[in-house]
Amino acid sequence: MRVTGSLSRRQFVQLAAVAAASSPLLARAAESSEGYLNGRLYKTLKIGMVGAGKTLEEKFAIAKEAGFDGIELNAPGIDVEEVRAAINATGLPVDGSVNAGHWQVRHTDADDATRAMALESLREALRQTHAVGGNTVLLVVGHGKDGPEEEIWKRSVENISKAVPLAAELGVHIAVENVWNQFCYDHDGDHNQTADKFVKYIDEFHSPWVGMQFDIGNHWKYGSMGDWIRQLDKRVVKLDLKGFSRAMNKFTKIGEGDLDWADVRKALAEIQYTGWAAAEVGGGDLARLKEVSANMDRAFGLEPKA
């Protein structure tokens, strides 16, 4: 049976997040945003942030000790057997991956051969991510420098759509990240922009298997992140996060800067978000990762683990 609609997209991610999220967390929206995300949001991080540990198993163990519930890998490039062994040894799951090389080999490129390579990279990332239990592949779709927006919009949608049947077969979402790639927003514009174009772009795939890995910090410079979350609504299948300061015009640690985290929490409660949030900041040793984990707790109003 084919599943369609934005509600199904969210349901799939909720069910795949972790076993504990399967029943009580889907019941209702919170009456208040404060405390809503407790038990509904699961912390993960990029594998490249784990600066300590010589083996993959050691890195997984460090991430778990730091307070994370999962970890994201880079794909293609996953050694499936090694990853499965690390998961079994530590109990830390792989929740997803980041498509390797997507900035250089782009779905918006005018060259047919380059787009074919981008497609095969995405397909292999979906296969490898599924093989280790992940449910999302983060994707930067391309770059505005590849041509007029209308042209690269159509080009990328056509190319990425070829991977959607495989994503559906494997149950792995293609999660488009909002980044500074001069696409779907005005790179030289002000902070009053909306998520209209991102909504239209995701909807053009007509599939619950394509959504947003919404980066809360990336576009605070350009708009209200709470309002963008409200606009994207069920299209948000995962979160990325970092801080940003409009006043200093630079990225910051999570919770620092002037990003309106209170409104972000409220917006996530309003759309009844349940699932993963991935740190994407400077990493380091165990002490630094514990700091990142604690910063996430404060930003989202989470109760630290005992």
C-alpha positions, 0 to 999 in steps of 0.5 A: 500500500502506498502512503501519501501525505505530510502526516504520514511523513511525520508518522514514519519518522516518529515510529523510527526514532526509537522504540520508546517513542512509539506510543505515548509520544504520539498521543497529543500536542502539549498544552505548553511548550515548556517541557513539551520536548522531554521524552519526545526529542532525541539528541544525536551528533555528527560522527566528525564531531567526536574528536576522541577515540581511535576506533569506531566503537570507542567513538560511539561509546564516547558519544553515548557517555556524553549524553547522546541517544544516537549518531549520524555517519557519512554515506557513502563510505560506511563500513557496514560490518564495523558499524554494526559491531559498534552498535552492538557493543555500545547500544548506541544506534545510528539514526541517519547519515549525511550524504558525502560529497553533496556540496561538490557533486550536485543535483543542480549541476548543468552537467548530466554526468555530474548529476548522474554521480550525485544520484548514485551517491544518494542511492548508495547513501540510502542503501548503506544508511538502511543497512545500519538502521538509520532512517534519514539521509541529509542532503544539500540539493545543490547551489544557486551558482549552478544557474537561474533558480527556476532552472536548477529547481527543476533540474534538482527535483527531476534528479532527486526524484529518481531516488525516491522509489528506493527511499520508499522501499528502504524506509529511509527519508531524503532529508533536505537541509536548509543551508547557505547555498543561495537557493530557496532564500535571498542570500543578500536579503534581510531577516524578514524572509519566510520558508515559502520556497522551501515548502513549495520545493519539498511539496513538489516531490509529492512524497512522504519520503522527502522532507526537511532536516531543518537547521535551526541556526542556519537561517536565523539571519534570514527569518524567524526560525519559529515561524519557519518551523510553523510553515514547514510543519509536518515536512520537518522530519529531523532537526539540525542545530547550532546557534547564531548571532545576528548582532555579531553576524556569526554562528555560535554555540548552541544556546548562545547568540540571539536566536529565539529558542523560546519561540523555537520550542513553542513552534515545535510543540505546535507542530507536535514534533517528535524525533531527532535533533542533531548537533552540528557544531565544533566537536572535540573530546568527551568534555566538549561533547558533554558541553554540547549535550548540556547546551542542547538540554538548555536550549530545548528545556530538556531534563538532563539524564540521571 
